[in-house]
Amino acid sequence: MAFAPYRTVRLAEGEALAFNAGMIENSIPGDARPPDWSRLVEAVANERDRAAFGALFGHFAPRLKAYLMRLGTEPTAAEELVQEVMLTVWRRADTFDSQQASASTWIFTIARNKRVDSLRRERRPEIDLNDPALVPDTEQPADKKIEMFQTSNRLHQALATLPREQADLLQQAYFEEKPHSLISVERGIPLGTVKSRLRLALDKLRKIMREAP
Amino acid sequence: MTTPSHHPGEELLLDYADGSLSEPAALAVATHLALCPECRLQVAALEAVGGLLLEETAPVPVSVDCLSRLMARLEETGGAPPTHRSPAEAILIPQPLRGYLGMPVAQIPWQPVLPGLDEYCLAIDARPIKTRLIRLRAEAAAPRHTHDGAEITLVLDGGFHDEFGHYRRGDMTIYGPEIEHRPTAEAGPDCLCLTVTEAPLRLTGPIGRWLNALVRY
């Protein structure tokens, strides 16, 4: 397996970013466009590209650490878990499908599952999309998936326009451990202010995801 | 192929997507997802929100040797997990439930509960939450009952009806403690369900009240 050349750049916020200069042309200084993380995952899958992997690590590892720490993981344990998540990115890159999800969504689901598996000592039951018992999508799934993929930028903008309290609640839902949901089902049927706000936020984001580009 | 008409609902799907659902409830939701393209799409959207929030979160620097330690581990074995292929026949129990069950339906060692009603407890350690497969013989009625906590039911085969509606393969009901119902299986194949109960059921019918002491719910 060839070692692709990579160099390490230290960024202002202390992220270690390793990248192959030839590959990520759109990330040169002065260009605001972020690198295409999906293409980097595909390079890891197809070419076992360590430079691409280093770039993914530079971007996602500090964010994964932040995510895990906000969910109550100690910094050292969080970093161990970040390694496990990124190891899974390396090993399972071939299962990534850019038509189905963005790289950040795919990596979020890996981190979510790893956290449940290791910290709660539970298994995370996951759907198997290759299962012959799966009821297939009913209507042109490809179109919808592409639509969802294309709207990720608009989703970014939409998140920025959410009222503060809605955005905070959304963060809490994803970044804070809640009591078991069965309890929340029991208590939450008459939805309180908190839940109606959360619903408003999700409705807004969903509407944006559904609208034609 | 028909798709389910009773769904987990937004709150449960959000909890599934953000990772806060207990393992038994996540198992029920994930198995519903295998049968419900509509909810799969909703979960994909909710996971996209998770990816977006990950992207937007303020990064916390990792230690300087984190990447080099990881790079040294890339050659570790365990790289290619065996791709598990199931036979491409009609399968009654979708994943991930099939993996938890670990045997064909015909080999399940059912425990009789009442005439016409059998159960098999899945070994998931999530006390006090219980995860069970329930088999209600065609046209048999389960005793009228309520629950001390919430109950999630996912229909896998056959169907049942109660005071609130008719439920078939893929349909999910979520009943809170205030709900009292008497499920009755439809004619046709036996009704096979996955149930996740948060706390013991309480039988409320005239006979059920004294059965409480006998039935191992």
HADDOCK unambig.tbl for C-alpha pairs under 7 A between the chains (distance, minus, plus):
assign (segid A and resid 14 and name CA) (segid B and resid 61 and name CA) 5.79 0.50 0.50
assign (segid A and resid 15 and name CA) (segid B and resid 61 and name CA) 5.76 0.50 0.50
assign (segid A and resid 62 and name CA) (segid B and resid 59 and name CA) 4.69 0.50 0.50
assign (segid A and resid 62 and name CA) (segid B and resid 60 and name CA) 4.77 0.50 0.50
assign (segid A and resid 62 and name CA) (segid B and resid 61 and name CA) 5.06 0.50 0.50
assign (segid A and resid 62 and name CA) (segid B and resid 62 and name CA) 5.71 0.50 0.50
assign (segid A and resid 63 and name CA) (segid B and resid 54 and name CA) 6.29 0.50 0.50
assign (segid A and resid 63 and name CA) (segid B and resid 57 and name CA) 6.21 0.50 0.50
assign (segid A and resid 63 and name CA) (segid B and resid 58 and name CA) 6.68 0.50 0.50
assign (segid A and resid 63 and name CA) (segid B and resid 59 and name CA) 4.45 0.50 0.50
assign (segid A and resid 63 and name CA) (segid B and resid 60 and name CA) 6.36 0.50 0.50
assign (segid A and resid 65 and name CA) (segid B and resid 60 and name CA) 6.11 0.50 0.50
assign (segid A and resid 66 and name CA) (segid B and resid 58 and name CA) 6.93 0.50 0.50
assign (segid A and resid 66 and name CA) (segid B and resid 59 and name CA) 5.69 0.50 0.50
assign (segid A and resid 66 and name CA) (segid B and resid 60 and name CA) 5.19 0.50 0.50
assign (segid A and resid 67 and name CA) (segid B and resid 54 and name CA) 6.80 0.50 0.50
assign (segid A and resid 79 and name CA) (segid B and resid 62 and name CA) 6.89 0.50 0.50
assign (segid A and resid 83 and name CA) (segid B and resid 70 and name CA) 6.24 0.50 0.50
assign (segid A and resid 87 and name CA) (segid B and resid 74 and name CA) 6.89 0.50 0.50
assign (segid A and resid 91 and name CA) (segid B and resid 79 and name CA) 5.10 0.50 0.50
assign (segid A and resid 91 and name CA) (segid B and resid 80 and name CA) 6.52 0.50 0.50
assign (segid A and resid 104 and name CA) (segid B and resid 51 and name CA) 4.71 0.50 0.50
assign (segid A and resid 104 and name CA) (segid B and resid 52 and name CA) 6.84 0.50 0.50
assign (segid A and resid 104 and name CA) (segid B and resid 55 and name CA) 6.46 0.50 0.50
assign (segid A and resid 105 and name CA) (segid B and resid 47 and name CA) 6.07 0.50 0.50
assign (segid A and resid 105 and name CA) (segid B and resid 48 and name CA) 5.15 0.50 0.50
assign (segid A and resid 105 and name CA) (segid B and resid 50 and name CA) 6.46 0.50 0.50
assign (segid A and resid 105 and name CA) (segid B and resid 51 and name CA) 3.72 0.50 0.50
assign (segid A and resid 105 and name CA) (segid B and resid 52 and name CA) 6.93 0.50 0.50
assign (segid A and resid 108 and name CA) (segid B and resid 50 and name CA) 6.37 0.50 0.50
assign (segid A and resid 108 and name CA) (segid B and resid 51 and name CA) 5.21 0.50 0.50
assign (segid A and resid 108 and name CA) (segid B and resid 54 and name CA) 6.68 0.50 0.50
assign (segid A and resid 112 and name CA) (segid B and resid 19 and name CA) 5.85 0.50 0.50
assign (segid A and resid 116 and name CA) (segid B and resid 19 and name CA) 6.98 0.50 0.50
assign (segid A and resid 122 and name CA) (segid B and resid 23 and name CA) 6.53 0.50 0.50
assign (segid A and resid 123 and name CA) (segid B and resid 23 and name CA) 6.58 0.50 0.50
assign (segid A and resid 124 and name CA) (segid B and resid 23 and name CA) 6.38 0.50 0.50
assign (segid A and resid 125 and name CA) (segid B and resid 23 and name CA) 6.89 0.50 0.50
assign (segid A and resid 125 and name CA) (segid B and resid 26 and name CA) 6.18 0.50 0.50
assign (segid A and resid 125 and name CA) (segid B and resid 27 and name CA) 5.23 0.50 0.50
assign (segid A and resid 125 and name CA) (segid B and resid 30 and name CA) 6.55 0.50 0.50
assign (segid A and resid 125 and name CA) (segid B and resid 96 and name CA) 5.93 0.50 0.50
assign (segid A and resid 126 and name CA) (segid B and resid 30 and name CA) 6.08 0.50 0.50
assign (segid A and resid 126 and name CA) (segid B and resid 96 and name CA) 6.06 0.50 0.50
assign (segid A and resid 127 and name CA) (segid B and resid 30 and name CA) 5.44 0.50 0.50
assign (segid A and resid 127 and name CA) (segid B and resid 31 and name CA) 6.91 0.50 0.50
assign (segid A and resid 127 and name CA) (segid B and resid 34 and name CA) 6.34 0.50 0.50
assign (segid A and resid 127 and name CA) (segid B and resid 95 and name CA) 6.24 0.50 0.50
assign (segid A and resid 127 and name CA) (segid B and resid 96 and name CA) 5.82 0.50 0.50
assign (segid A and resid 128 and name CA) (segid B and resid 95 and name CA) 6.11 0.50 0.50
assign (segid A and resid 128 and name CA) (segid B and resid 96 and name CA) 6.88 0.50 0.50
assign (segid A and resid 131 and name CA) (segid B and resid 86 and name CA) 6.91 0.50 0.50
assign (segid A and resid 131 and name CA) (segid B and resid 95 and name CA) 6.62 0.50 0.50
assign (segid A and resid 132 and name CA) (segid B and resid 88 and name CA) 5.63 0.50 0.50
assign (segid A and resid 133 and name CA) (segid B and resid 90 and name CA) 6.58 0.50 0.50
assign (segid A and resid 133 and name CA) (segid B and resid 91 and name CA) 5.31 0.50 0.50
assign (segid A and resid 133 and name CA) (segid B and resid 92 and name CA) 6.99 0.50 0.50
assign (segid A and resid 133 and name CA) (segid B and resid 94 and name CA) 5.07 0.50 0.50
assign (segid A and resid 134 and name CA) (segid B and resid 34 and name CA) 4.79 0.50 0.50
assign (segid A and resid 134 and name CA) (segid B and resid 35 and name CA) 5.75 0.50 0.50
assign (segid A and resid 134 and name CA) (segid B and resid 94 and name CA) 6.49 0.50 0.50
assign (segid A and resid 135 and name CA) (segid B and resid 34 and name CA) 6.17 0.50 0.50
assign (segid A and resid 135 and name CA) (segid B and resid 35 and name CA) 4.88 0.50 0.50
assign (segid A and resid 135 and name CA) (segid B and resid 36 and name CA) 6.52 0.50 0.50
assign (segid A and resid 135 and name CA) (segid B and resid 37 and name CA) 6.82 0.50 0.50
assign (segid A and resid 136 and name CA) (segid B and resid 37 and name CA) 6.51 0.50 0.50
assign (segid A and resid 137 and name CA) (segid B and resid 37 and name CA) 5.01 0.50 0.50
assign (segid A and resid 138 and name CA) (segid B and resid 37 and name CA) 6.89 0.50 0.50
assign (segid A and resid 156 and name CA) (segid B and resid 52 and name CA) 6.83 0.50 0.50
assign (segid A and resid 173 and name CA) (segid B and resid 18 and name CA) 6.89 0.50 0.50
assign (segid A and resid 174 and name CA) (segid B and resid 18 and name CA) 4.95 0.50 0.50
assign (segid A and resid 174 and name CA) (segid B and resid 50 and name CA) 6.62 0.50 0.50
assign (segid A and resid 177 and name CA) (segid B and resid 20 and name CA) 6.26 0.50 0.50
assign (segid A and resid 178 and name CA) (segid B and resid 20 and name CA) 6.19 0.50 0.50
assign (segid A and resid 180 and name CA) (segid B and resid 20 and name CA) 6.68 0.50 0.50
assign (segid A and resid 180 and name CA) (segid B and resid 21 and name CA) 5.90 0.50 0.50
assign (segid A and resid 180 and name CA) (segid B and resid 22 and name CA) 5.70 0.50 0.50
assign (segid A and resid 181 and name CA) (segid B and resid 15 and name CA) 6.76 0.50 0.50
assign (segid A and resid 181 and name CA) (segid B and resid 20 and name CA) 6.80 0.50 0.50
assign (segid A and resid 181 and name CA) (segid B and resid 21 and name CA) 5.28 0.50 0.50
assign (segid A and resid 181 and name CA) (segid B and resid 22 and name CA) 6.72 0.50 0.50
assign (segid A and resid 182 and name CA) (segid B and resid 150 and name CA) 6.32 0.50 0.50
assign (segid A and resid 182 and name CA) (segid B and resid 198 and name CA) 6.82 0.50 0.50
assign (segid A and resid 186 and name CA) (segid B and resid 149 and name CA) 6.73 0.50 0.50
assign (segid A and resid 186 and name CA) (segid B and resid 150 and name CA) 5.67 0.50 0.50
assign (segid A and resid 186 and name CA) (segid B and resid 176 and name CA) 5.28 0.50 0.50
